[in-house]
Amino acid sequence: MQFDGFTESDFQTFQIDGLEERMAAIQNRIQPKFKIIGESLTSDLTATLGTEMFLHIAKHARRTVNPPKDTWLAIANNKRGYKKHPHFQVGLFDDHAFLWLAYIYELPNKAEFAQKFLDHMNEIKERVPGDFVISMDHMKKDAVALEDTDLKKTLERFRDVKKAEFLIGRHLAADDPILKDGDRFISLARETFETLVPIYKLGFA
């Protein structure tokens, strides 16, 4: 199978009322695309990092009433799960796609990761383009460009506040032409993750 890009109906999935109805659309429209994208990127990251990486596609299994507002794939170095580990994400909200290196609140030793990033803050700023964006909550849409972020304050909050998170990567508006071109999108995702791999490695240094 080939990934031919995301369509308007993929983004409109998140306008569908009802948990079962929206989940059916996610499973039928989006997850087959995630599988193709994810397998390609997982293979790339395994080769780049020299350690086996595993693909996880969000199941939204805990939901019983509210339909998901977004959906994603995650790539982590653990076969059983990704939430307690640093991971790479590709996902969609109704108005944008996201490409993240994600450290979410379930990470047990996030204070240690935060401190390493604080110790190497200048390196992060040098390596990552200023138009990459940062989020402190994976459940919210908003993100701020790295060049407009007080990175020290952001990382201190990530370290000190239990629920604080740190996600760094790219947002693409739903009408961005790159999203409609499968090869271009996978190339951009690959390039984004290659840029973020040194940050990922930094956490384990």
N, C-alpha and C positions, 0 to 999 in steps of 0.2 A: 504493500500500500504506500501511497505517496501523500504527503501533506501539501495541500494546495492553498493553504492560508485560512484565516478566520473570516467568517461572513457576518453580515449584519444580524442574521438570525441567531448566531452564536451569542452575540451581546444581548439580543432581545430575550434570550433564555431567562434572564434575571428579572424580567417583567411578568413572567408567568405566575399566576396565582396558584397557591396550594403546594404543599411539600411534595406530594407524590408526583404531581404533574411537572413541577420544576425539576425534580430529581430525574424523572424519565428523560426530559430534554437534555439535561447535563450528561446523562449516560449515553444517549443516542447521538447527540450532536458534537459534544466537546471531548468526552473521554477518549474516543477513538483517535482524535487528533493528538491529544496529550500522549497517548501511547507511542505514536510515531515520533513526535518531537522528543519525548522523554528517553526513548531507547537510543536515539542518536546522541543526545547530550550526555546521557549516562556513560555511554561508550567513550565519548571524548574525555569526560572528566576522569574516568578510570585510568585512561592512558596518560593524561596530563599529571595526575596526582600520584600515579604509581601505586594506588591502593584501590581495592574493589569498591565501587559505588553502586547503590541500589536505587531503583525507581519506585516511588510510591505515588499512587494517584488518589487524591482525597476521596474518601467514601462518604463523608458527612454522616457517619453511622449514628452519632449521638443525638442527632436531630429528631425530634418527635412532633414538633408543631411548626416552627418557623422555617420556611425554605431558605437555603443558603443565598447570601448576597454576592458571593464570589465562589470560584472554584479554582483548583490548582493541582499541579504535580510538584513533587519534591524529590530531590536527589540527595541521598545521605550515605555515609559510610557504614550504616547499620541496616541489616536486612529486615529486622523486625519492626522498625519504626523510625521516624525522623524528628519528632517534636522535641525530644530530649537531646538532639544533636544539631550542630551547625549544619545547614542544608541550603541547597540552591532551589529556587522556586520559579516556575512559570505559571502564570494564572491570569484569570479574567475577572473584572468587575463588569457592571453594565456599560461603563463609559471608558474603560481603559484596560490595557493588558499590562502586566507587571513582570519584571525579571529581577529576582532578589537573591542576594546572599542573606540568609535569615538566621537570627539568633533570637528565639522567642522565649517567653517567660518560663516555659517548662524545662528549659536547659538547666540542669542542676548546679553547674559551676559557672554560671554566667558572670559572676563578679570577677572571676579569674580571667575570663576572656576580655571583659571590659577593661581590666587593669593593663593587660597586654596591649590593647588598642590605645589606651591612654599613653602608655610608654612609647608607642611607635606612631603617635598621631601625625607627626610631620611626614612620615613615610606614606601613610594612608593618603594624605592630602596630595603628595607628589605623584602617587601611582594612579589615583582615581580622578577622572575628569570632573570638573566643577559642575557639569550639567547632570551628573548622576544624582539621584535623589535618595533621601533618607526618611525612614518612617520609624516611629517608636511604638507602633501598634498595628499588627498585621490584620486586625479586623476593621481598621478604618481606611478610607480611601486616600486621605490627605498625606502628602509627602512634600518635603522641602528640598530644594536643590542644595547639594553639598556646599557650593560656594556661598550660599545664604545661611548656612547652619553654623551655630556655635558648637563645633564638634566636641570640644572639651566638656561643655555643660551637658550635651546629649549623652556622651559616654559615661559621665559621672552619674547621671540619672539612671542609665542602663545598669550601672554597677550597684547603685544604692537603693533603688526602688524595686520591690519584688515583682511587680507586674510590668515593669518597663521592658521594652524590647529594643532590638537594634536590627534594622533591615536596610541594606544599601544596594542600589541597583538602578534600574531604569523603569520609567513609565512610558507607555505609548498610547495616545488617544485612540479611541475606537475607530476614528476615521483616518488614521495614519495609513497611507498606501502600503507601507511595508507589511502590515498585518494581512493584506490580501495576497501577498506573494510568499508562498511557503518557503522557497529556498532563501529568499532575502531575510525572512523572519528567523529561520534557524541559524543563518550566518550571524545575524545580529545577536541572537541569544548566545551563540558560541563565543563571539567576540566579547560580549558583556561578562560572561563567566570567566573567560581567560584573564580579563582585567581584574576580576575579583579573587582569582585563585591565590595570589600572594597574600591577600588579607586573610583568606581561609587558612592558609599555611601558618600565618603569623600566630593564630590562636593556638596552634599546637607546638609552636617553637619552644 
